[in-house]
Amino acid sequence: MSETKDLRRLVIKTFHIEEVTVGEKNEVSVDGWMKIDPYSLNEIVEKEPAIHSVKIELIPPYDHERFTNTIMDVIPISTKVLGEIGEGITHTLTGVCAILTGVDVNGIQTAEFGSSEGILKEQVKFGRAGTPEVSDYIISVDVTFEAGQGQERSGVTAAHRVCDMLLQQLRDQMKMFQGSRCTERHEYHDIVRTGKKRVLIIKQVAGQGAMYDTHLFAKEPSGVEGGRSIIDMGNMPVIVTPNEYRDGIIRSMQ
């Protein structure tokens, strides 16, 4: 007789954002609106020697016939309300995401081999797992690096860190959302069935150095603060649970 053990429970509550506009500060409401201050990172950037400037721009739904610099990441906006990544309660937004892009002051794209600059609709497969819907708002965080810093691990990490500071301002407000007002609620369990076959999925991630890295175990889903570099962990195999993976424990740091 096999025995079923429920190891941990993860509840993800989604809140749909209907409208994103420019405002005097970064705000998000459970009522479905968001405001973004395009100048909110200026003082932070002054403390980052690898970064020359950051441009924050709102891209409306369906408005994708526009140029983009190399895409470093597409970032969902999620936060832990209870527990750690992989368990407890997570609040996440739908209808909006962030895209981090980069180029240096000399026009060199942030890439080691193969860049993704070009027309946005040609560089992103919309509506796939990990990409925005065509109907989503996009918070574009476009980083201009100092010369050569777009090819350095430290420079690219700084860009992710700066972008994460903007998103954390939204996350802190999302923690206060009344859970009963969520648009959707999804519940997931990490279950072990003794006597049954064990399934292991292998995921290969970037860790070759230069400006390619992967972080795990941040404090927030798809976050940066508190994350550990796969390079600093010796590029050794790391085991994560299904719910940790689902909850955003891995962050691409290209």
N, C-alpha and C positions, 0 to 999 in steps of 0.2 A: 504493500500500500504506500503510495506516495503522499508526502505531507507538503502542504502549501504554507509558505511563510511570507507574510507581507512585511517587507523590510522597511519601506518608507513610502510616504504619500506626498505627492506634489499637486497643488491646486494652482492653475493658471487662470487668472481672471483678466479678460480683455476689455478695454475701454476704447470705443471708436471715436476718432477725432474727425469732426465734420469740416472744420475750417481752421486754417493757419494763416495768421497775418503778422505784419511787422508791428512791434510794440516798443515801449521804452524799457522793458525788462522781460526776461524769459519767464513765461507763465503758462500753466496748463490747467484746465478745469475738467472736473468730472462731467460737466455739462456739454463737453464735446468741442471745446475751442482751445486754441493755443496761440500764444504770441511769442515772437522771437525778436530779441534785440540784436541787430546786425553788428553792433559795436561792443558787445558784451565781453569779448575776449581780448580787446585791445591792451588792457593793462596786464593781463596774464602773459600775452605774447612778448611783452617787453622784458620779461624775466627768462625767456627761452632764447639763448644765444644762437641756436641752430635755425631758428625761424625768423624770417624777415617780416612777414605779415600774414594775416588770415582774413579771408573774405567770406562772410556768411551771407548766403542768399537763399530765398525761398523759391522753390521750383513748383509751380502749380500742377495739378493733375493734367495729363495729356500734353504738357508743354515740354516736349523732349527733343524738339528740333533745335538743339543748341549745343555749343561746344563744351566739352568737359576735359579737364586734365586727367591724368592717369588715376584710376579709381583704386584707392588703397583698401577700402572696406565699405560695405553696406551694413549699417548698424541699427538693429531694432532698439526701441526705447522701452526698457523693462527695469523693474526694481523689486528687490525682496521686501516683503512686508512682514513676513514671519519665517524664521528659520534661515538656514544657509542654502546655497545653490544646490538644487536637487531634491529639496524637501520643503515642506511648509507652504507658504502662499507667495505667489508672484503676481504683481500687476504689470500688464504690458499694454502698449498702445497699438491700435490698428489705424490705418488711414494715413499714417505718417511714419517716416524713418529718416535717418541721417545718412549721407554719403560723404566720405572723407576722400579728398583728392589732393594731388600735390605736383608741384613743379618747382625748380629752383630759379633764382634771379637771372640766370643765363638761359632760361628756357629749356633746361634739361629735365625731362620727365622723370618722375620718381619710379624708376624701374631698374632692375639689374639686367634682365634680358626679356624683351617683349613688353611694350607699354600699351596702355589702353586709352590713350587720348583720342578724341574724335567727337563725332556727333553722338549725343547721349543715347538716342534711341537705337543707334547701331552698335553701341558698346555694352548695352545691358539687355539681357533677355528678361523682359518684364513678365511678372506673373508666375515666376518659378520659385521653388523653395530657396529662400535666402535673398530674393530680389524683390523690389517694390512691385505693387500692382500699378498699372497705367493710371489708375484713378487715385493713387496716393499722392499726398504732399511729400516733397523731399526737402529736408534741411541740408543744403549744400555747404560744407565746410571745406573751403579751398585754401590750402596752405601753400605759401611761397617760401621756400627754404633759402637760406644763405647758400652761396656757391658750393656745390658738391655735397651738401648735407642731405639731399634727397636720396643719396646712395649709401648713407651711413646708418647703421642700426640705431645709434643714439639719436640722430635727427628724426628718423621715422617714428621712433618711440615717443619723442617729444610731441610730434604732431598728433598721435593718438591720445596722448595725455591731455593736451589742450582741448581737443574735441570732447573728451570724456568729461572735462570740467563743465562744459556747457550742458551736456546731457544730464550730469548729476544735479544741476539746478532743477531740472524737470523731474528727475527721479524723486528728489526729496519731497516735492509736492504730490507726486503720485502715491507716495506711501500713505498719505492722509485721505485718499479716495475712500468713500464708503463702498465696501465690497459688494453690497447688495445691489448697487447701481451698475454693475458690470454689464457689458453687452453680451458677452459669452462667458461660460464657465467650463473649464476642462479639468478633469481629475485623472491623475496617472499614478500607478503603483509599481514599485520595484518588487517583483514577486519571485521567490525561489521555490521551485518544485523539486523536492528531494527525490532522487531516484530517476529523474528525467535527464535527458541530454542537456549539456550546457552549451550555450551559443556565445561565441566570441566574434565580434566584428572588429576588424583592423582598419584604422583610419590613418593614412599617412599625412603628416602636416609639414609645413615649411620650417626648417631649422638649420639651413645651410650657412647662415651668417650673413655678412654684409647687411642689406636692408630687408632680409627675409627672416621672419621670426614668428613664433606662435606663443601666446600667453595662456595660462590656465589658472584656475582657482582664484579669480578676482573676487572682490567683495560683492559686486553686483553682476547680474546676468549680462553677458557681452560687454563687461566693463574692463577698465584698465587698472584702477587703483587696487593694490594688493595682489595683482597677478604675478605669476612666476614664468619666466622665459623657459621654453623647452631647451634652448641652447644652454642656459645656465644650469639646467638639470642634466646636462650631458647628453642630450638627445636620446635619452633612454626611454623605453616603453613606459607609459603611464596608464593605469587602469582607471576609467571613470564609469560610473553607473549609467544605465539608460536615462534616468531622470536628471542626472547632472548634465549629460549631453543635451537633453531636451531643454533644460533650463538655462543654457547658454554659458557653460563653464569654459568653453574654448573660444579664444579671440584671435583671429588672424591679425598679424601685426605687419603686413607688407607696407 
